[in-house]
Amino acid sequence: MDICEQCFESNSVSNHIISTGKKLKTPVKCSECGNYTLYRLNDIKLKNDVQKIIRSFYEHEWEHGLVGSAGMIAKEEGDDIGLYLPGLMTLKDICYMLFEIDCDERFYELLKDYDTDGESEFDQSPDEESWLDMGCKWEGSDNIGLEWEKFCENVKHKARFFDHSGYSRISELSKLNKTFETLSIETNKTLYRARKITSEIVLQLIEKNAAKELGKAPFHLAGLNRFSPNGIPYVYLSEEKETAMLEIRLQEGEECAIGEFQTSTLNLVDLRNENLEQIRQNPFSEKHTPELICSYNYIQGFVFNISKPIKDSDKHLDYIPTQIVSEYIWSLGYDGFIFDSSLCDGDNYVLFDEKYTYYDYEVLAY
């Protein structure tokens, strides 16, 4: 049986049918939903794809026999065995969370394995609370849930340079390794870096050696930044000239020199909100992994700290969490990361080393 892109009210399912299904020459009436549509996908293919996704995030309690074990633990008949169980979910809950399918009996029917004589977990009632969240909430799993505020509190106010008995930064950050791998991309780009022309002397220095003056700062001039502490220079670049000008807080009437750099092929962690949202909203994406979804809020905490305004007097303390995460990304072998500008819709890049070639510069006024 074939189904079409309008059979279910789910953007992710519809897009999956469009991207993996067969496109017809002209719209044809769908035998399942009655709509005239262009795409068809075999229902078995969709069922297998959906089941695979569900099993990657959840397990039926049959796998562990936890309901029976909880019943044995309960002291008296009639005790609420839910007190002895991790959070259980229904198949309906899962389908809503992953695919935004809300009480569509046809979808639950699609998932059934009729050749198993009721022995498949998908043959059971979709209203039964029989599924375990294996990614984040069940302590018996490889728990990868993270708390950004807890991390910030520990590295700012308890132990900054070494782990201690109550908290291990390395153990916590290592839970992000697979997420960073999922978010990594290889790219080469033309990028820009701006510098204010504050005096005639600065302009003369740039004219004399623009590659040096507009590139990575020397150690003795590396100041405190959101991602790097004093004395450790990173390269801060932008994908657009306008973004580079805004990032140095150029005011009306001021001038700047904008250097143009071509990077080599870089392995970067893409932390842009649009990228994160596209992955989060598409369960059929290979990047929609349990590790990424469970660490999503932690990553969002890091991204929020990147963009929130911080008083000059608070920078030394409030920059510590983002500096530690940045250096951890570097320690994993990445060349840097990409993030959204907080001042416009542009993209910013942090590079740990000088993996770029200087081309030219120009002087622009704001």
C-alpha positions in Angstrom: 0.0 0.0 0.0 1.3 3.5 -0.9 0.6 6.6 1.2 1.1 10.2 0.3 2.5 13.4 1.8 -0.9 14.5 3.0 -2.0 11.2 4.7 -0.8 12.4 8.2 -0.9 15.8 9.8 2.8 15.9 10.5 5.4 18.2 8.8 8.2 15.8 9.5 6.4 12.7 8.1 5.2 14.7 5.1 8.7 16.0 4.4 10.1 12.5 4.8 7.6 11.1 2.2 8.5 13.9 -0.2 12.3 13.4 0.2 12.3 9.6 0.0 9.2 8.7 -1.9 8.3 8.5 -5.6 7.2 11.7 -7.4 4.4 11.3 -9.8 4.2 13.2 -13.1 0.9 14.8 -12.1 -1.2 14.9 -8.9 -3.2 11.6 -8.4 -5.9 10.9 -5.9 -4.5 9.0 -2.9 -6.4 5.8 -2.1 -5.8 6.3 1.6 -6.7 10.0 2.3 -8.5 11.0 -0.9 -6.3 14.0 -1.6 -4.8 14.7 -5.0 -1.0 14.6 -4.3 2.3 14.2 -6.1 4.3 11.8 -3.8 4.0 8.2 -2.8 5.8 6.0 -0.3 5.3 2.4 0.6 3.7 2.1 4.0 6.1 -0.7 5.0 9.0 1.6 4.3 7.5 4.4 6.4 6.6 1.9 9.2 10.2 0.6 9.4 11.6 4.1 9.4 9.3 5.3 12.2 9.8 2.2 14.3 13.6 2.6 14.0 13.4 6.1 15.2 11.1 5.2 18.2 13.4 2.3 19.2 16.5 4.6 19.2 14.8 6.9 21.8 12.6 4.5 23.7 12.3 0.9 24.8 9.2 -1.1 25.6 9.2 -2.3 29.2 9.2 -5.9 27.9 12.9 -5.5 27.3 13.5 -5.2 31.1 10.4 -6.6 32.8 10.3 -3.5 35.0 6.6 -3.6 35.6 6.8 -7.1 37.1 9.9 -6.1 39.2 8.1 -3.0 40.5 5.1 -5.2 41.5 7.4 -7.4 43.6 9.1 -4.4 45.2 5.7 -2.9 46.2 5.2 -3.7 49.9 1.4 -4.2 49.9 -1.1 -5.1 47.3 -2.6 -2.0 45.9 0.6 0.1 46.3 1.2 2.4 43.4 3.9 0.6 41.5 4.6 3.8 39.6 6.6 4.8 42.6 9.1 2.1 41.8 9.3 2.7 38.0 11.1 5.2 35.8 8.8 7.5 33.9 6.7 5.4 31.5 5.1 6.8 28.3 2.4 5.7 25.9 3.0 5.2 22.2 0.7 8.1 21.7 2.9 10.4 23.8 5.9 9.3 21.9 4.4 9.8 18.4 3.3 13.3 19.5 6.8 14.2 20.9 8.7 12.9 17.9 6.3 13.4 15.0 3.6 15.8 16.3 1.0 13.1 15.5 -1.9 13.7 17.8 -4.4 10.8 18.3 -4.3 9.6 14.7 -5.4 6.0 15.0 -4.3 5.3 11.4 -0.7 6.1 12.3 -0.8 3.7 15.3 -2.3 1.1 13.0 0.4 1.7 10.4 3.0 0.8 13.1 1.6 -2.6 14.0 3.5 -5.8 13.0 0.6 -8.0 12.0 2.8 -11.0 11.3 3.9 -11.3 15.0 0.6 -12.5 16.5 0.6 -9.7 19.0 4.2 -10.3 20.1 5.5 -7.0 18.8 5.6 -4.0 21.2 3.9 -2.0 18.4 0.9 -4.4 18.4 -0.1 -3.2 21.9 -2.6 -0.5 22.8 -1.1 2.9 22.0 -2.7 4.1 25.3 -0.7 1.8 27.5 2.1 3.4 29.5 4.7 0.8 28.6 7.6 2.7 27.0 10.8 3.9 28.7 12.7 7.0 27.7 16.2 5.6 27.4 18.0 8.8 26.4 17.6 11.2 29.2 15.4 10.3 32.2 15.9 6.7 33.2 18.8 6.4 35.6 19.4 2.9 34.4 20.4 4.2 31.0 23.6 5.8 29.7 22.3 9.1 31.1 23.4 12.1 29.1 21.2 14.7 30.6 23.2 17.9 31.4 22.5 21.0 33.4 24.0 24.2 32.1 23.3 26.3 35.3 24.9 23.6 37.5 28.0 23.6 35.3 28.3 27.4 35.5 27.9 27.4 39.2 30.6 24.8 39.7 33.2 26.3 37.4 32.5 29.9 38.6 32.2 29.4 42.3 33.6 26.0 43.4 36.5 24.5 41.4 37.8 26.1 38.2 41.0 24.4 37.2 40.6 20.9 38.7 37.7 18.4 39.2 36.6 17.8 42.8 34.7 15.1 44.6 31.3 16.7 44.2 31.6 17.5 40.5 33.7 16.5 37.5 33.8 19.0 34.6 35.5 16.5 32.3 32.8 13.8 33.0 30.1 16.3 32.3 31.6 17.8 29.2 32.5 14.4 27.8 28.7 13.7 27.5 28.7 16.2 24.7 31.3 14.4 22.6 28.8 12.6 20.4 26.7 15.8 20.1 29.7 17.8 18.9 30.4 15.1 16.4 26.8 15.2 15.2 27.0 19.0 14.8 30.4 19.0 13.1 30.8 20.1 9.5 33.7 20.4 7.1 33.8 23.7 5.2 36.0 26.3 3.7 34.8 29.9 3.6 35.7 33.5 2.8 35.5 35.3 6.1 36.1 38.8 7.3 37.6 40.5 10.3 37.2 44.2 11.1 39.3 46.6 13.2 38.5 50.1 14.1 40.7 52.8 12.7 41.1 54.9 15.9 44.1 56.9 14.7 46.4 57.7 11.8 49.0 55.4 13.4 46.6 52.5 13.4 45.9 53.1 9.7 49.6 53.2 8.9 50.2 49.9 10.7 47.4 48.3 8.7 48.7 49.7 5.4 52.2 48.4 6.2 51.2 44.8 7.2 47.5 44.2 6.9 47.8 40.4 7.2 49.4 40.8 10.6 47.3 43.7 11.9 44.0 42.2 10.9 44.7 38.5 11.7 45.2 36.6 14.9 46.3 38.8 17.8 49.8 38.1 19.3 49.8 36.5 22.8 50.7 39.8 24.6 47.8 41.6 23.1 45.2 38.8 23.5 42.6 40.3 25.8 39.6 38.8 27.7 37.0 37.5 25.4 33.8 35.5 25.7 35.6 32.4 24.5 39.3 33.0 25.3 40.9 34.3 28.5 43.8 36.8 28.6 46.9 35.6 26.8 45.2 32.9 24.7 44.3 34.4 21.3 41.6 32.9 19.1 40.6 34.3 15.7 37.2 35.9 15.6 35.8 36.2 12.1 32.4 36.8 10.4 30.8 35.5 7.3 29.6 38.9 6.2 31.3 42.3 6.1 28.3 44.0 7.8 28.5 41.5 10.7 32.2 42.1 11.2 31.5 45.8 11.4 28.7 45.4 14.0 30.8 43.0 16.1 33.4 45.7 16.8 30.6 48.1 17.8 31.4 50.5 15.0 29.5 53.8 15.4 28.1 56.1 12.8 30.9 58.1 11.2 33.7 55.8 12.4 36.0 53.9 10.0 37.3 50.4 10.0 39.6 48.2 8.0 38.0 44.9 7.0 40.4 42.0 6.1 39.4 39.2 3.8 40.6 35.7 4.6 40.1 32.4 2.8 40.1 29.4 5.2 41.5 26.0 4.4 39.0 23.1 4.9 38.0 23.3 8.5 36.3 20.8 10.9 33.9 23.0 12.8 31.1 22.5 15.3 28.0 24.3 14.0 26.2 25.8 17.0 23.8 28.1 15.0 20.2 28.1 16.2 18.8 27.5 12.8 21.0 24.4 12.4 20.0 23.1 15.9 16.3 23.7 15.3 16.3 22.0 11.9 17.8 18.9 13.4 15.5 19.0 16.5 12.4 19.3 14.3 13.3 16.5 11.9 13.3 13.1 13.6 14.1 11.4 10.3 17.5 13.3 10.1 20.5 11.2 10.8 21.6 14.0 13.1 18.5 13.7 15.2 20.2 11.5 17.8 19.2 10.8 21.4 22.5 12.4 22.5 21.7 15.6 20.6 18.1 15.9 21.8 19.0 15.2 25.4 21.9 17.7 25.4 19.8 20.3 23.4 19.0 22.4 26.4 22.6 22.4 27.5 23.8 23.5 24.1 21.1 26.2 24.1 22.4 27.3 27.5 25.9 27.7 26.0 24.5 29.5 23.0 22.4 31.8 25.2 25.5 32.7 27.3 27.3 33.6 24.0 24.7 36.2 23.1 23.5 37.7 26.4 24.8 41.1 27.4 27.3 41.1 30.2 28.6 44.2 32.2 32.3 44.9 31.8 32.7 44.5 35.6 31.2 40.9 35.4 33.1 39.6 32.3 36.0 38.0 34.2 33.6 35.7 36.0 30.8 35.3 33.6 33.0 34.4 30.7 34.5 31.4 32.5 31.9 28.8 31.5 32.0 29.7 27.8 35.8 29.8 27.8 36.0 26.3 29.3 33.5 24.8 26.8 35.4 26.5 24.0 38.7 25.1 25.1 37.1 21.7 25.5 35.9 21.8 21.9 39.5 22.6 20.9 40.8 19.7 23.0 38.7 17.3 20.9 40.5 18.3 17.7 38.0 20.7 16.1 39.3 23.8 14.3 36.6 26.0 15.9 32.9 26.6 15.9 30.2 28.7 14.3 27.6 30.7 16.2 24.9 33.3 15.6 25.7 37.0 15.9 23.8 38.6 18.8 23.7 41.9 16.9 22.2 40.8 13.5 21.3 37.8 11.4 24.9 37.1 10.5 27.2 34.2 11.3 30.4 34.4 13.4 33.3 32.0 13.5 35.8 31.2 16.2 39.0 29.6 15.0 41.6 28.2 17.3 44.5 28.4 14.9 45.5 30.5 11.8 44.2 28.1 9.2 43.5 30.8 6.7 45.1 32.8 3.9 45.0 36.6 3.9 43.8 38.1 0.6 43.1 41.8 0.9 41.5 44.6 3.0 39.5 47.7 2.5 38.6 50.7 4.5 34.9 51.3 5.1 32.9 53.9 7.0 29.8 53.1 9.0 
